[in-house]
């Protein structure tokens, strides 16, 4: 029988895209709160590199 998992572990595992040997992880972020101060620069950076918001 598997040991019980915390809610944190379940959320982490469901968003984990890749884990590297050095311990760094790539997570999928399905929701991001937009901040009025830094968001224009972030969207401009996406526009300049030809990328789009994946799931607006």
C-alpha positions as CSV (number, residue, x, y, z in Angstrom):
1,X,0.0,0.0,0.0
2,X,1.3,3.4,-0.9
3,X,1.9,5.9,1.9
4,X,-0.6,8.8,2.1
5,X,0.2,11.9,0.1
6,X,-0.4,15.5,1.1
7,X,-2.5,17.9,-1.0
8,X,0.8,19.7,-1.8
9,X,2.3,16.5,-3.2
10,X,-0.9,15.8,-5.3
11,X,-0.9,19.3,-6.8
12,X,2.9,19.3,-7.4
13,X,2.7,15.9,-9.2
14,X,-0.3,16.9,-11.3
15,X,1.6,20.0,-12.6
16,X,5.1,18.5,-12.9
17,X,6.2,18.6,-16.6
18,X,9.8,17.5,-16.1
19,X,12.3,16.8,-13.3
20,X,16.0,17.1,-13.9
21,X,18.8,15.1,-12.3
22,X,20.0,18.2,-10.5
23,X,16.7,18.5,-8.7
24,X,15.2,21.4,-10.7
25,X,11.7,21.0,-12.0
26,X,9.5,22.4,-14.8
27,X,6.0,23.0,-13.7
28,X,2.9,23.8,-15.8
29,X,1.2,26.9,-14.4
30,X,-2.5,26.8,-15.4
31,X,-3.5,30.1,-13.8
32,X,-1.5,33.3,-13.5
33,X,-2.8,36.5,-11.9
34,X,-2.1,39.5,-14.0
35,X,-0.6,42.5,-12.2
36,X,-1.1,46.0,-13.5
37,X,2.5,47.0,-13.1
38,X,4.5,44.2,-14.7
39,X,2.0,42.6,-17.1
40,X,2.5,45.1,-20.0
41,X,6.2,44.2,-20.1
42,X,5.5,40.5,-20.0
43,X,3.0,40.7,-22.8
44,X,5.3,42.9,-24.8
45,X,8.1,40.3,-24.4
46,X,5.7,37.6,-25.7
47,X,4.8,39.8,-28.7
48,X,8.4,40.6,-29.5
49,X,9.4,37.0,-29.6
50,X,6.4,35.9,-31.6
51,X,4.8,33.9,-28.9
52,X,1.2,33.8,-27.8
53,X,-0.5,33.2,-24.5
54,X,-1.3,29.5,-24.6
55,X,-4.6,29.4,-22.9
56,X,-6.0,33.0,-22.4
